[in-house]
Amino acid sequence: MKITKQTNGYILEGFHEVIGFEMEIDVLKCFLEQEDQILFSYIITNENDHFANTITELPLVIDDEEQEKRDLKFVEERTIFRNNEWLLPWHPYREISEILWYLPKNNLEIIKAMQINEFFTGIILKQNRDFNDYSYILVKVEDDEGVSLFILEQAADHFVNHVIPRLESLFQEPLYKDEM
């Protein structure tokens, strides 16, 4: 795994090497400061279909309508914000009606969020703050190399100075070489 700087953020390449939901949660926790929480997105399009997979070019297909209803109920019961604000530097391939930003209550619920949307979008936000006060946008994406974690930070250098050392400690290897 390695971290590379992009024009508009960072990429944790080789995220597919992270085995298991618990390890993915450990990675996400590296972004958390005191009183921070992670909110996951659930997108509703204008075509009246729900799709949680915002990154790939293929629509998410749910064969089980009852499971989709259970997933939506789970999301709605934990929703903190509702908006249609697209945060990513690329355009959505569908017109967005609404985005539900929801807060899992514990690790089991974070796993459930990852099961609802394997290629999740999440934000890191301090408790009781406005939506636009998020500190990070995290997006699990499929790319040419496998799976990566795309990272957008609000505060310049916070990721390099605070999160990368935690990630390197977690994986017990250097992940980033500043090439500037």
Z-matrix of the N, CA and C atoms (Angstrom, degrees):
N
C 1 1.440
C 2 1.522 1 108.69
N 3 1.339 2 113.84 1 151.45
C 4 1.451 3 118.69 2 174.36
C 5 1.527 4 108.69 3 -155.59
N 6 1.326 5 114.20 4 158.81
C 7 1.456 6 121.68 5 178.06
C 8 1.515 7 107.62 6 -109.92
N 9 1.322 8 116.41 7 129.94
C 10 1.457 9 121.30 8 176.01
C 11 1.517 10 109.58 9 -121.67
N 12 1.321 11 114.89 10 145.57
C 13 1.466 12 120.95 11 176.84
C 14 1.514 13 108.47 12 -86.04
N 15 1.320 14 115.31 13 134.13
C 16 1.458 15 122.76 14 176.30
C 17 1.529 16 108.12 15 -113.29
N 18 1.299 17 117.05 16 171.96
C 19 1.460 18 121.09 17 178.80
C 20 1.521 19 111.68 18 -56.66
N 21 1.325 20 116.36 19 -40.94
C 22 1.462 21 119.96 20 -173.92
C 23 1.526 22 113.33 21 -117.32
N 24 1.314 23 117.95 22 21.06
C 25 1.454 24 119.42 23 178.50
C 26 1.517 25 111.39 24 163.28
N 27 1.311 26 114.94 25 -153.96
C 28 1.464 27 122.84 26 179.65
C 29 1.520 28 108.64 27 -129.47
N 30 1.331 29 115.00 28 157.07
C 31 1.462 30 121.60 29 175.39
C 32 1.528 31 107.89 30 -125.87
N 33 1.330 32 115.97 31 125.43
C 34 1.452 33 120.89 32 168.65
C 35 1.517 34 105.64 33 -91.41
N 36 1.326 35 114.77 34 96.60
C 37 1.465 36 120.83 35 -177.61
C 38 1.527 37 109.50 36 -76.77
N 39 1.317 38 115.03 37 149.24
C 40 1.463 39 119.81 38 178.23
C 41 1.509 40 113.10 39 80.70
N 42 1.332 41 117.12 40 23.95
C 43 1.462 42 120.26 41 -179.90
C 44 1.527 43 111.15 42 -63.00
N 45 1.330 44 117.18 43 -20.67
C 46 1.469 45 120.48 44 176.57
C 47 1.529 46 111.54 45 -65.72
N 48 1.340 47 116.87 46 -16.49
C 49 1.459 48 120.64 47 177.00
C 50 1.532 49 112.29 48 -76.17
N 51 1.332 50 116.12 49 -14.51
C 52 1.469 51 120.87 50 176.93
C 53 1.521 52 106.67 51 -74.82
N 54 1.308 53 116.55 52 114.47
C 55 1.456 54 121.48 53 -173.68
C 56 1.524 55 110.28 54 -98.63
N 57 1.316 56 115.34 55 119.34
C 58 1.460 57 121.04 56 173.28
C 59 1.515 58 113.27 57 93.15
N 60 1.326 59 113.69 58 150.63
C 61 1.459 60 120.72 59 179.87
C 62 1.528 61 111.91 60 -62.18
N 63 1.336 62 117.36 61 -38.05
C 64 1.460 63 119.85 62 -177.72
C 65 1.516 64 111.11 63 -61.16
N 66 1.336 65 117.03 64 -39.53
C 67 1.464 66 120.47 65 178.69
C 68 1.531 67 110.68 66 -69.52
N 69 1.330 68 117.50 67 -37.92
C 70 1.462 69 120.18 68 175.56
C 71 1.523 70 110.11 69 -61.31
N 72 1.321 71 117.21 70 -40.42
C 73 1.468 72 121.38 71 177.19
C 74 1.527 73 109.91 72 -62.37
N 75 1.327 74 117.41 73 -41.89
C 76 1.469 75 120.84 74 177.70
C 77 1.525 76 110.81 75 -59.62
N 78 1.333 77 116.83 76 -39.27
C 79 1.472 78 120.44 77 176.99
C 80 1.526 79 109.70 78 -63.44
N 81 1.326 80 117.36 79 -47.84
C 82 1.461 81 120.84 80 -179.46
C 83 1.526 82 111.14 81 -60.80
N 84 1.312 83 117.51 82 -37.56
C 85 1.468 84 120.91 83 -179.66
C 86 1.523 85 112.34 84 -65.58
N 87 1.326 86 117.83 85 -20.75
C 88 1.464 87 120.85 86 175.95
C 89 1.528 88 111.86 87 -64.22
N 90 1.327 89 117.07 88 -20.24
C 91 1.467 90 121.86 89 -179.96
C 92 1.525 91 112.75 90 -88.08
N 93 1.311 92 117.52 91 -11.41
C 94 1.458 93 121.63 92 -172.15
C 95 1.520 94 112.04 93 -87.37
N 96 1.322 95 115.19 94 131.62
C 97 1.457 96 123.47 95 170.19
C 98 1.529 97 106.33 96 -104.57
N 99 1.311 98 116.87 97 179.70
C 100 1.460 99 120.80 98 179.50
C 101 1.529 100 109.89 99 -57.36
N 102 1.315 101 116.23 100 133.26
C 103 1.459 102 125.53 101 178.76
C 104 1.535 103 113.84 102 70.03
N 105 1.327 104 118.30 103 9.86
C 106 1.463 105 121.24 104 175.80
C 107 1.513 106 110.32 105 -81.75
N 108 1.304 107 115.18 106 154.97
C 109 1.460 108 122.57 107 175.48
C 110 1.519 109 107.83 108 -143.19
N 111 1.322 110 116.17 109 157.95
C 112 1.457 111 120.11 110 176.56
C 113 1.526 112 108.88 111 -108.35
N 114 1.321 113 114.84 112 128.77
C 115 1.459 114 122.00 113 175.20
C 116 1.518 115 107.99 114 -108.18
N 117 1.317 116 116.41 115 136.83
C 118 1.458 117 122.48 116 177.18
C 119 1.522 118 109.11 117 -102.72
N 120 1.321 119 115.91 118 153.68
C 121 1.471 120 119.93 119 179.66
C 122 1.528 121 110.55 120 -100.80
N 123 1.312 122 113.95 121 149.48
C 124 1.462 123 122.62 122 171.80
C 125 1.517 124 105.04 123 -136.42
N 126 1.312 125 117.33 124 121.17
C 127 1.463 126 122.07 125 -170.12
C 128 1.521 127 111.21 126 -104.40
N 129 1.323 128 113.84 127 135.82
C 130 1.464 129 121.72 128 173.39
C 131 1.520 130 106.58 129 -115.04
N 132 1.322 131 116.43 130 126.37
C 133 1.467 132 120.39 131 -177.84
C 134 1.514 133 110.66 132 -95.03
N 135 1.299 134 115.69 133 168.70
C 136 1.458 135 121.05 134 178.51
C 137 1.521 136 112.44 135 -71.45
N 138 1.308 137 116.91 136 -12.50
C 139 1.468 138 120.69 137 177.35
C 140 1.525 139 111.11 138 -80.48
N 141 1.339 140 116.89 139 9.72
C 142 1.466 141 123.69 140 179.41
C 143 1.518 142 113.32 141 62.39
N 144 1.311 143 116.13 142 25.62
C 145 1.464 144 117.99 143 173.06
C 146 1.521 145 107.60 144 -120.17
N 147 1.295 146 115.63 145 147.72
C 148 1.450 147 121.36 146 179.14
C 149 1.517 148 107.50 147 -91.72
N 150 1.319 149 115.35 148 134.59
C 151 1.453 150 117.04 149 170.61
C 152 1.507 151 107.90 150 -142.70
N 153 1.293 152 114.41 151 129.76
C 154 1.451 153 120.04 152 -178.89
C 155 1.520 154 110.64 153 -94.21
N 156 1.318 155 117.42 154 -19.06
C 157 1.453 156 121.11 155 -176.58
C 158 1.521 157 109.19 156 -86.89
N 159 1.325 158 116.76 157 97.56
C 160 1.458 159 121.85 158 -173.08
C 161 1.514 160 113.22 159 -92.56
N 162 1.306 161 118.51 160 -5.76
C 163 1.450 162 119.76 161 -169.51
C 164 1.521 163 113.18 162 -102.35
N 165 1.302 164 118.02 163 -46.87
C 166 1.452 165 119.80 164 -175.41
C 167 1.521 166 110.90 165 -71.72
N 168 1.294 167 116.49 166 164.36
C 169 1.457 168 121.89 167 179.56
C 170 1.527 169 112.04 168 -82.40
N 171 1.319 170 116.36 169 -9.07
C 172 1.462 171 120.18 170 -178.76
C 173 1.513 172 110.71 171 -99.81
N 174 1.325 173 117.94 172 137.20
C 175 1.469 174 118.72 173 177.58
C 176 1.526 175 110.42 174 -67.97
N 177 1.294 176 115.14 175 148.78
C 178 1.461 177 120.56 176 176.52
C 179 1.522 178 108.67 177 -73.70
N 180 1.309 179 116.30 178 126.49
C 181 1.458 180 120.87 179 -179.07
C 182 1.515 181 108.32 180 -105.47
N 183 1.312 182 116.41 181 123.26
C 184 1.464 183 121.44 182 177.26
C 185 1.517 184 106.72 183 -115.02
N 186 1.332 185 116.02 184 112.40
C 187 1.454 186 120.65 185 -178.09
C 188 1.513 187 112.10 186 -74.40
N 189 1.312 188 116.51 187 -28.45
C 190 1.447 189 121.66 188 -174.41
C 191 1.529 190 109.82 189 -100.32
N 192 1.319 191 116.62 190 102.60
C 193 1.462 192 121.55 191 -178.51
C 194 1.522 193 111.71 192 -62.19
N 195 1.317 194 116.79 193 -34.65
C 196 1.462 195 120.40 194 178.40
C 197 1.527 196 110.75 195 -66.55
N 198 1.325 197 117.14 196 -39.13
C 199 1.466 198 120.23 197 177.67
C 200 1.526 199 110.13 198 -64.93
N 201 1.310 200 117.11 199 -39.77
C 202 1.458 201 120.25 200 177.47
C 203 1.528 202 110.77 201 -61.16
N 204 1.320 203 117.45 202 -40.96
C 205 1.464 204 121.45 203 177.87
C 206 1.527 205 110.78 204 -64.44
N 207 1.335 206 116.85 205 -41.79
C 208 1.468 207 120.28 206 178.34
C 209 1.526 208 110.87 207 -64.43
N 210 1.329 209 115.91 208 -41.29
C 211 1.465 210 120.02 209 178.54
C 212 1.526 211 110.87 210 -62.76
N 213 1.322 212 116.97 211 -45.31
C 214 1.457 213 120.62 212 179.74
C 215 1.530 214 110.95 213 -63.40
N 216 1.313 215 117.45 214 -39.78
C 217 1.477 216 120.98 215 177.40
C 218 1.527 217 109.92 216 -62.56
N 219 1.329 218 117.01 217 -44.84
C 220 1.463 219 122.17 218 177.18
C 221 1.531 220 109.92 219 -56.16
N 222 1.323 221 116.60 220 -47.54
C 223 1.465 222 122.02 221 -179.22
C 224 1.528 223 110.51 222 -64.32
N 225 1.315 224 116.78 223 -49.89
C 226 1.472 225 120.28 224 -175.96
C 227 1.528 226 112.03 225 -61.63
N 228 1.332 227 117.56 226 -36.46
C 229 1.469 228 121.04 227 179.70
C 230 1.524 229 112.32 228 -67.46
N 231 1.325 230 117.62 229 -17.14
C 232 1.463 231 122.11 230 -176.44
C 233 1.536 232 111.99 231 -115.81
N 234 1.328 233 116.75 232 5.91
C 235 1.461 234 120.92 233 -175.72
C 236 1.526 235 111.32 234 -69.41
N 237 1.331 236 114.64 235 129.95
C 238 1.460 237 123.12 236 178.99
C 239 1.531 238 110.17 237 -103.05
N 240 1.339 239 116.64 238 -39.58
C 241 1.463 240 122.39 239 -179.38
C 242 1.514 241 109.51 240 -132.31
N 243 1.321 242 114.95 241 146.64
C 244 1.461 243 123.11 242 171.07
C 245 1.522 244 106.45 243 -126.98
N 246 1.320 245 115.49 244 126.77
C 247 1.463 246 119.29 245 176.61
C 248 1.528 247 108.35 246 -158.97
N 249 1.298 248 116.76 247 -174.96
C 250 1.467 249 120.70 248 173.41
C 251 1.518 250 109.40 249 -129.49
N 252 1.322 251 115.36 250 30.52
C 253 1.457 252 122.31 251 -177.31
C 254 1.524 253 110.69 252 -83.54
N 255 1.327 254 115.66 253 112.34
C 256 1.460 255 121.66 254 178.17
C 257 1.518 256 108.36 255 -83.75
N 258 1.315 257 118.72 256 119.48
C 259 1.458 258 123.14 257 -172.70
C 260 1.528 259 114.10 258 -96.49
N 261 1.312 260 117.44 259 -12.98
C 262 1.453 261 120.55 260 -170.61
C 263 1.524 262 112.00 261 -87.47
N 264 1.337 263 117.19 262 153.52
C 265 1.465 264 120.35 263 -176.70
C 266 1.534 265 114.30 264 -78.47
N 267 1.312 266 117.76 265 5.64
C 268 1.462 267 121.37 266 173.47
C 269 1.522 268 108.26 267 -120.59
N 270 1.326 269 116.00 268 159.40
C 271 1.460 270 120.76 269 -175.93
C 272 1.523 271 111.11 270 -81.94
N 273 1.336 272 117.03 271 143.69
C 274 1.470 273 119.46 272 174.24
C 275 1.520 274 108.65 273 -68.92
N 276 1.313 275 116.45 274 149.92
C 277 1.462 276 118.61 275 -178.55
C 278 1.528 277 111.89 276 -86.98
N 279 1.313 278 116.35 277 -3.07
C 280 1.462 279 121.74 278 174.91
C 281 1.518 280 108.39 279 -132.49
N 282 1.320 281 115.95 280 158.60
C 283 1.458 282 119.90 281 176.11
C 284 1.527 283 108.92 282 -76.68
N 285 1.314 284 115.25 283 128.44
C 286 1.460 285 121.84 284 -176.33
C 287 1.523 286 110.08 285 -87.05
N 288 1.312 287 116.10 286 128.59
C 289 1.458 288 121.29 287 173.64
C 290 1.526 289 109.83 288 -88.89
N 291 1.338 290 115.27 289 -48.39
C 292 1.460 291 119.79 290 -177.37
C 293 1.524 292 109.08 291 -157.90
N 294 1.329 293 114.52 292 146.60
C 295 1.464 294 121.02 293 173.01
C 296 1.524 295 106.96 294 -118.44
N 297 1.313 296 115.46 295 125.46
C 298 1.459 297 121.60 296 175.40
C 299 1.528 298 107.45 297 -96.51
N 300 1.314 299 116.49 298 123.92
C 301 1.467 300 121.88 299 177.59
C 302 1.521 301 106.93 300 -106.10
N 303 1.322 302 115.72 301 114.48
C 304 1.461 303 119.49 302 -171.83
C 305 1.519 304 111.83 303 -122.49
N 306 1.334 305 114.03 304 154.50
C 307 1.453 306 122.69 305 -174.51
C 308 1.521 307 110.62 306 -112.92
N 309 1.338 308 117.73 307 107.48
C 310 1.468 309 119.35 308 171.88
C 311 1.529 310 109.71 309 -64.79
N 312 1.334 311 116.19 310 143.52
C 313 1.474 312 121.35 311 -173.60
C 314 1.526 313 113.83 312 -84.95
N 315 1.336 314 117.30 313 -21.02
C 316 1.458 315 120.46 314 -176.42
C 317 1.537 316 108.62 315 -160.14
N 318 1.322 317 116.13 316 -178.84
C 319 1.466 318 120.08 317 -177.46
C 320 1.527 319 112.94 318 -61.12
N 321 1.332 320 117.47 319 -37.97
C 322 1.470 321 119.21 320 178.18
C 323 1.527 322 111.21 321 -62.70
N 324 1.313 323 116.45 322 -36.51
C 325 1.461 324 119.65 323 178.53
C 326 1.526 325 111.76 324 -74.99
N 327 1.327 326 117.61 325 -29.83
C 328 1.473 327 119.88 326 173.10
C 329 1.529 328 108.88 327 -64.62
N 330 1.326 329 116.72 328 -41.77
C 331 1.466 330 120.41 329 176.43
C 332 1.523 331 109.89 330 -60.18
N 333 1.318 332 117.54 331 -43.75
C 334 1.469 333 121.57 332 177.60
C 335 1.534 334 110.08 333 -58.89
N 336 1.344 335 117.12 334 -43.29
C 337 1.466 336 120.58 335 177.80
C 338 1.526 337 111.04 336 -60.19
N 339 1.320 338 116.92 337 -39.65
C 340 1.464 339 121.26 338 178.55
C 341 1.527 340 111.51 339 -71.03
N 342 1.309 341 117.40 340 -28.43
C 343 1.460 342 120.36 341 175.62
C 344 1.527 343 111.00 342 -74.51
N 345 1.317 344 116.51 343 -36.59
C 346 1.465 345 119.96 344 176.66
C 347 1.520 346 109.67 345 -63.55
N 348 1.321 347 116.47 346 -40.38
C 349 1.456 348 121.19 347 -178.81
C 350 1.513 349 109.89 348 -140.39
N 351 1.318 350 116.14 349 97.36
C 352 1.456 351 120.82 350 -179.69
C 353 1.524 352 110.98 351 -57.99
N 354 1.333 353 117.20 352 -39.97
C 355 1.466 354 122.48 353 178.94
C 356 1.526 355 108.30 354 -99.94
N 357 1.328 356 114.52 355 74.66
C 358 1.450 357 122.36 356 -171.00
C 359 1.530 358 112.61 357 -78.77
N 360 1.315 359 113.84 358 159.50
C 361 1.463 360 122.95 359 165.92
C 362 1.517 361 105.83 360 -121.32
N 363 1.318 362 115.69 361 131.63
C 364 1.452 363 120.20 362 179.02
C 365 1.517 364 110.35 363 -138.66
N 366 1.326 365 115.39 364 159.43
C 367 1.457 366 120.89 365 172.84
C 368 1.521 367 108.64 366 -124.59
N 369 1.309 368 115.29 367 149.71
C 370 1.455 369 121.82 368 173.21
C 371 1.528 370 106.35 369 -100.95
N 372 1.328 371 115.57 370 125.72
C 373 1.455 372 121.57 371 -173.68
C 374 1.523 373 109.54 372 -143.88
N 375 1.321 374 116.31 373 136.64
C 376 1.461 375 119.65 374 174.75
C 377 1.525 376 109.73 375 -67.86
N 378 1.319 377 116.66 376 147.38
C 379 1.466 378 121.80 377 178.43
C 380 1.528 379 110.04 378 -57.19
N 381 1.324 380 115.23 379 142.13
C 382 1.470 381 123.34 380 175.73
C 383 1.525 382 113.52 381 60.89
N 384 1.313 383 117.93 382 30.29
C 385 1.467 384 121.91 383 177.07
C 386 1.517 385 109.06 384 -109.35
N 387 1.337 386 115.41 385 162.10
C 388 1.459 387 121.02 386 175.73
C 389 1.520 388 110.07 387 -69.01
N 390 1.307 389 115.65 388 152.90
C 391 1.462 390 121.57 389 -177.35
C 392 1.527 391 112.06 390 -52.63
N 393 1.319 392 117.31 391 -45.84
C 394 1.466 393 120.97 392 -175.57
C 395 1.524 394 113.97 393 -73.22
N 396 1.322 395 117.55 394 1.63
C 397 1.461 396 121.74 395 176.69
C 398 1.531 397 112.12 396 -91.12
N 399 1.329 398 117.67 397 14.19
C 400 1.465 399 119.91 398 -179.97
C 401 1.528 400 109.75 399 -60.79
N 402 1.327 401 115.80 400 151.71
C 403 1.466 402 120.23 401 179.48
C 404 1.526 403 112.34 402 -99.49
N 405 1.324 404 116.98 403 -27.21
C 406 1.468 405 121.29 404 179.65
C 407 1.519 406 110.30 405 -143.02
N 408 1.324 407 114.14 406 151.27
C 409 1.461 408 122.67 407 164.39
C 410 1.524 409 104.97 408 -114.97
N 411 1.323 410 116.60 409 128.34
C 412 1.470 411 122.44 410 179.56
C 413 1.521 412 108.29 411 -120.48
N 414 1.327 413 116.37 412 129.27
C 415 1.450 414 120.66 413 -178.10
C 416 1.523 415 108.92 414 -133.98
N 417 1.307 416 116.27 415 120.57
C 418 1.466 417 121.17 416 174.46
C 419 1.523 418 106.93 417 -83.86
N 420 1.327 419 116.13 418 120.46
C 421 1.462 420 121.37 419 -174.50
C 422 1.529 421 111.12 420 -126.66
N 423 1.304 422 114.30 421 152.57
C 424 1.455 423 120.56 422 171.66
C 425 1.515 424 106.79 423 -96.59
N 426 1.346 425 116.45 424 130.80
C 427 1.457 426 120.60 425 -179.20
C 428 1.525 427 109.94 426 -135.35
N 429 1.314 428 116.28 427 -171.63
C 430 1.464 429 120.92 428 -177.11
C 431 1.527 430 112.94 429 -62.62
N 432 1.322 431 116.48 430 -26.28
C 433 1.462 432 121.30 431 -176.73
C 434 1.527 433 113.08 432 -92.33
N 435 1.309 434 117.75 433 -8.75
C 436 1.472 435 122.00 434 -176.21
C 437 1.505 436 109.89 435 134.58
N 438 1.324 437 116.41 436 -114.96
C 439 1.461 438 122.12 437 178.57
C 440 1.522 439 108.03 438 -125.63
N 441 1.331 440 115.32 439 136.28
C 442 1.461 441 121.60 440 179.52
C 443 1.521 442 109.25 441 -130.76
N 444 1.327 443 115.42 442 165.69
C 445 1.454 444 121.80 443 173.48
C 446 1.523 445 106.97 444 -112.63
N 447 1.337 446 115.61 445 116.56
C 448 1.457 447 122.36 446 178.60
C 449 1.517 448 107.69 447 -89.12
N 450 1.343 449 116.61 448 132.69
C 451 1.463 450 121.82 449 -171.75
C 452 1.523 451 109.57 450 -128.25
N 453 1.323 452 115.82 451 123.15
C 454 1.467 453 122.07 452 172.24
C 455 1.521 454 107.53 453 -113.97
N 456 1.320 455 117.14 454 128.26
C 457 1.462 456 120.30 455 179.27
C 458 1.517 457 109.90 456 -110.21
N 459 1.317 458 115.82 457 149.49
C 460 1.464 459 120.92 458 177.04
C 461 1.529 460 110.90 459 -88.61
N 462 1.324 461 117.60 460 -42.39
C 463 1.466 462 122.49 461 -177.93
C 464 1.530 463 108.83 462 -96.20
N 465 1.314 464 116.41 463 116.00
C 466 1.459 465 121.36 464 -177.97
C 467 1.529 466 110.89 465 -54.63
N 468 1.294 467 115.56 466 136.34
C 469 1.466 468 125.49 467 175.31
C 470 1.527 469 115.14 468 72.05
N 471 1.318 470 119.05 469 -3.50
C 472 1.472 471 119.43 470 177.77
C 473 1.521 472 110.16 471 -63.66
N 474 1.315 473 116.77 472 -42.14
C 475 1.460 474 120.60 473 -179.88
C 476 1.528 475 110.35 474 -60.42
N 477 1.329 476 116.95 475 -49.19
C 478 1.463 477 121.03 476 -178.12
C 479 1.528 478 111.19 477 -63.95
N 480 1.317 479 116.70 478 -43.03
C 481 1.470 480 120.52 479 -173.67
C 482 1.524 481 114.87 480 -82.15
N 483 1.329 482 117.58 481 -25.92
C 484 1.463 483 119.50 482 -173.44
C 485 1.532 484 114.19 483 -119.01
N 486 1.332 485 116.61 484 -43.46
C 487 1.466 486 119.40 485 -174.06
C 488 1.525 487 111.82 486 -83.83
N 489 1.316 488 117.43 487 -44.62
C 490 1.474 489 119.36 488 -178.60
C 491 1.529 490 111.60 489 -56.74
N 492 1.342 491 120.05 490 -44.89
C 493 1.476 492 117.77 491 177.24
C 494 1.529 493 113.06 492 -58.24
N 495 1.323 494 117.64 493 -36.43
C 496 1.471 495 120.42 494 177.65
C 497 1.523 496 111.02 495 -67.43
N 498 1.330 497 116.40 496 -41.81
C 499 1.471 498 120.12 497 178.48
C 500 1.523 499 110.80 498 -64.64
N 501 1.326 500 116.87 499 -42.43
C 502 1.468 501 120.04 500 179.18
C 503 1.526 502 111.02 501 -65.20
N 504 1.308 503 116.97 502 -35.03
C 505 1.471 504 120.64 503 175.61
C 506 1.530 505 110.35 504 -67.58
N 507 1.321 506 116.70 505 -41.78
C 508 1.463 507 121.17 506 179.44
C 509 1.527 508 111.08 507 -61.43
N 510 1.323 509 116.75 508 -45.83
C 511 1.469 510 121.02 509 -176.48
C 512 1.526 511 112.92 510 -91.76
N 513 1.313 512 116.76 511 -6.47
C 514 1.460 513 123.47 512 178.44
C 515 1.522 514 112.20 513 54.00
N 516 1.340 515 114.06 514 44.44
C 517 1.461 516 120.36 515 175.92
C 518 1.521 517 109.28 516 -160.91
N 519 1.339 518 116.85 517 152.17
C 520 1.467 519 119.31 518 175.86
C 521 1.530 520 109.64 519 -68.71
N 522 1.330 521 116.57 520 137.47
C 523 1.454 522 121.29 521 -177.68
C 524 1.521 523 113.06 522 -118.68
N 525 1.337 524 117.11 523 -18.84
C 526 1.460 525 119.81 524 -171.19
C 527 1.516 526 110.86 525 -136.24
N 528 1.324 527 114.83 526 133.10
C 529 1.457 528 121.31 527 173.26
C 530 1.522 529 106.13 528 -123.85
N 531 1.327 530 116.67 529 114.99
C 532 1.459 531 121.57 530 -179.07
C 533 1.531 532 108.23 531 -68.08
N 534 1.318 533 114.68 532 116.29
C 535 1.472 534 120.26 533 -176.64
C 536 1.517 535 112.31 534 -101.40
N 537 1.306 536 117.03 535 14.18
C 538 1.466 537 120.15 536 179.73
C 539 1.504 538 110.79 537 -85.66
